[in-house]
Amino acid sequence: MSNIRPFRDIKRKKTKEICVGNVRVGGSNPISVQSMTNTLTTDVKSTINQINEIQSEGADIVRVSCPDEASSKALKEIVKHVDIPIVADIHFHYKRAIEAAENGASCLRINPGNIGDKKKICEVIKAAKDYNCSIRVGVNAGSLEKDILEKFKEPCPEALVESALRNVKILEDEDFRNLKISVKSSDVFLSLEAYRQLSEVTDYPLHLGITEAGGFIPGSIKSSIGIGSLLLDGIGDTIRISLSDDPVKEVKIGNEILKSLNLRNRGVKIISCPSCARQGFEVINTVKILEKKLSHIKTPITLSIIGCVVNGPGEAASTDIGITGGKKGNNMLYLSGVQTEKVLTDDMIAKVISAVEKKVSELEKN
């Protein structure tokens, strides 16, 4: 069942703890999931609606782009209508960072080396201190400093790490340490090695991501391989899946990665077979319906949907609720690993939903 210990526990690297609004990142805190809006920030209503959709899917933090003064000032109204920390995405213009801090951002995503001279950077740091903003030092392979590119000839792990440490030092020299770091690339191997090298030389919390990963399927696969590999190594404190798709899907994939590694438990975790000629009911369609109808569940619970008796009883023994396909539509329902009753296919979905909701109610009372 859901409290069975995994065969391998992941030993996470202990990092410093920072706060992004009311979300604690690093230390022994759960790994948080982020996404980013793709609406025009100045379209306040649309941005608020998307933030709320992203949060409803299970995001802990949402990033919002602030490319101009109107966008950074729009944050003042946006933060009034959401209850999730907002990270302001800032590039180049230091005044946008100051405005974002003044208008309610919980974190500023910047690359200090791109902000300008030291005086401008100090003003950004002062605003972050004054308004209790954390800062993410965000290094990307596609936008490294000119002198670093000249030194290393191309984006490489060492280049990304040097850029990150250089920019962290800028903040530390001004006695600012409420920060996290990312060293992203669209190349999985480059990202993996950069994060591994960075993890060896710093204990600031790390924001993981494979940037510009692509559309839903290729982007999800690249992100799962890259981010998943780092998480298996115990590296990473917060993650963002970068997809050319609906930001809500980024959150769904992020949570599924964490759930698959037993690093996070939220909602219904469905174990299901791919289906074959042995199936006693239409497994694929059943899973799609249950995913949709159980999406409102936030309490961790496991559910196995197996089409036949080859693996069904074994999987059901390890889940809170299970269904195993039987002959002539006589399927078997399992509760806490124990066979309880036969369920006709026509009644199965309603029965499973009822069983899940009853189990959730019991868990929430304890």
RASULZI-V127268 format. One record per run of one state. SS is the DSSP state (H for helix, E for strand, L for the rest). FROM is the first residue (numbers start at 0). TO is the last residue. Records with the same first field share a line. If there is no record, write none. Layout:
SS=FROM-TO / FROM-TO
This chain:
L=0-16 / 20-21 / 25-30 / 36-42 / 56-59 / 65-67 / 81-83 / 89-92 / 102-105 / 110-110 / 115-116 / 130-132 / 143-144 / 152-155 / 172-177 / 184-186 / 201-203 / 208-214 / 232-236 / 240-245 / 260-266 / 272-281 / 293-299 / 306-310 / 316-319 / 324-325 / 335-336 / 365-365
E=17-19 / 22-24 / 31-35 / 60-64 / 84-88 / 106-109 / 133-139 / 178-183 / 204-207 / 237-239 / 267-271 / 300-305 / 320-323 / 329-334 / 337-343
H=43-55 / 68-80 / 93-101 / 111-114 / 117-129 / 140-142 / 145-151 / 156-171 / 187-200 / 215-231 / 246-259 / 282-292 / 311-315 / 326-328 / 344-364
